[in-house]
Amino acid sequence: MSDILEHVSPSRAPRTQNPKALARGAKWLSASRLRPTRQRVALAALLIGDGKQRHFTVEDLYSAARAADESVSLATVYNTVKAFCDVGLVQEVTVDGARSYYDTNTHDHPHFFWQDEGRLSDAPADGMKITGLPQAPDGAEVISVDVVIRLRRRGD
């Protein structure tokens, strides 16, 4: 499960009622052209309200919203995450065709995918070099290269 849920208080009081988290979520949204609806601000506060970057799935965010007593449907969370992607607030990280992962850190960086846990984490970029990319077809340009390094824990 994503670390989003770690920030919901034990009393299950809506975390998004925290004025600082709400303000941070609203400010984050203001960097886009999205209208800051109550649900968008609530979901943004869950994602970045503590000032930390995180990886998540739509299902993780939905679970965190439910745990924080936010009245939001799974479809709304899907639509909101898609809107966040469309305006560049989050990036989708493609690991496989079965599930989408998202990252609030939109700068280019590599990822580890912990296959046994179904978890995504940042990988260090120090010393990583990508060379020898194929020539883009006529009329196209390379805009990014995604690096996902799949890991499995060794058996002892």
C-alpha positions in Angstrom: 0.0 0.0 0.0 1.2 3.5 -0.8 2.7 5.7 1.9 -0.3 8.1 1.4 -2.2 6.3 4.1 0.6 6.8 6.7 -0.5 10.4 6.9 -4.1 9.8 7.9 -4.5 10.3 11.7 -5.4 7.4 13.8 -8.7 9.0 14.7 -9.6 9.0 11.0 -10.2 12.7 11.1 -10.2 14.1 7.5 -6.5 14.9 6.9 -7.5 17.3 4.2 -9.1 19.5 6.9 -5.5 20.4 7.9 -5.3 24.0 6.7 -1.6 23.7 5.9 -2.2 20.6 3.7 -5.2 22.2 2.0 -3.2 25.4 1.3 -0.3 23.4 -0.1 -2.7 21.4 -2.3 -4.5 24.5 -3.5 -1.2 26.2 -4.3 0.0 23.1 -6.2 -3.3 23.2 -8.3 -2.8 26.9 -9.0 0.3 26.0 -10.9 -2.0 24.4 -13.5 -5.1 25.5 -15.4 -7.3 23.2 -13.4 -10.2 24.7 -11.5 -9.6 24.0 -7.8 -12.8 22.0 -6.9 -13.2 20.7 -3.4 -12.4 17.2 -4.5 -9.3 18.2 -6.5 -8.0 20.2 -3.5 -8.7 17.3 -1.2 -6.9 14.8 -3.4 -4.0 17.2 -4.0 -3.7 17.7 -0.2 -3.5 13.9 0.3 -0.8 13.7 -2.4 1.4 16.6 -1.5 -0.1 18.2 1.6 2.9 17.1 3.7 5.4 18.5 1.2 6.8 15.1 0.2 6.9 13.5 -3.3 5.3 10.1 -3.6 4.5 7.3 -5.9 0.9 6.0 -6.0 -1.8 4.1 -7.9 -5.3 5.4 -8.3 -6.4 2.7 -5.9 -3.9 3.9 -3.3 -5.3 7.5 -3.6 -8.9 6.3 -3.4 -8.1 4.2 -0.3 -6.4 7.2 1.3 -9.4 9.5 0.5 -11.8 7.0 2.0 -9.7 6.6 5.1 -9.7 10.4 5.4 -13.5 10.4 5.2 -13.5 12.2 1.8 -16.6 11.7 -0.2 -15.2 10.8 -3.5 -15.9 8.0 -6.0 -13.3 5.8 -7.6 -14.3 7.2 -11.0 -13.7 10.8 -9.7 -10.2 9.8 -8.5 -9.4 8.2 -11.9 -10.6 11.4 -13.7 -8.7 13.6 -11.3 -5.5 11.7 -11.6 -5.8 11.8 -15.4 -6.4 15.6 -15.2 -3.4 16.0 -13.0 -1.3 14.1 -15.6 -2.7 16.1 -18.5 -1.6 19.4 -16.9 1.8 18.0 -15.7 1.2 17.9 -12.0 1.9 14.1 -11.9 3.5 11.8 -14.3 2.4 8.3 -15.2 5.1 5.7 -14.9 4.5 2.7 -17.1 5.6 -0.6 -15.5 3.4 -3.1 -17.2 0.0 -3.1 -18.9 -1.8 -4.3 -15.8 -1.5 -1.3 -13.5 -0.6 2.4 -13.8 1.7 4.1 -11.3 2.0 7.8 -10.8 4.7 10.1 -9.4 4.3 13.6 -8.0 8.0 14.2 -8.9 7.7 15.2 -12.6 11.4 15.7 -13.2 13.2 13.1 -15.3 14.5 10.4 -13.1 14.8 6.6 -13.1 12.6 4.3 -11.0 13.0 0.9 -9.3 9.9 -1.3 -9.6 9.9 -3.8 -6.7 8.2 -6.7 -8.5 7.6 -8.8 -5.4 5.9 -5.9 -3.6 4.3 -4.1 -6.6 5.9 -0.9 -5.4 7.7 1.9 -7.2 10.5 4.0 -5.8 13.1 6.5 -7.1 16.4 5.1 -8.3 19.6 7.1 -8.0 20.5 8.8 -11.3 24.2 9.3 -10.3 26.4 7.8 -12.9 23.5 6.7 -15.2 24.1 7.4 -18.8 21.8 6.8 -21.7 23.6 6.7 -25.0 23.0 5.4 -28.4 19.3 6.3 -28.7 17.8 5.4 -32.1 17.2 8.2 -34.5 13.6 9.5 -34.2 11.5 9.0 -37.4 11.1 12.0 -39.7 8.9 14.6 -38.3 9.3 13.4 -34.7 11.5 14.2 -31.8 12.5 12.3 -28.6 10.9 14.1 -25.7 11.8 11.8 -22.9 13.2 8.4 -22.0 11.6 6.4 -19.2 13.8 4.1 -17.2 12.2 1.5 -15.0 14.5 -1.0 -13.4 12.7 -4.1 -12.2 13.9 -5.7 -9.0 13.2 -8.9 -7.1 14.5 -9.7 -3.7 17.0 -12.5 -3.7 15.9 -15.7 -1.9 18.1 -16.6 1.0 
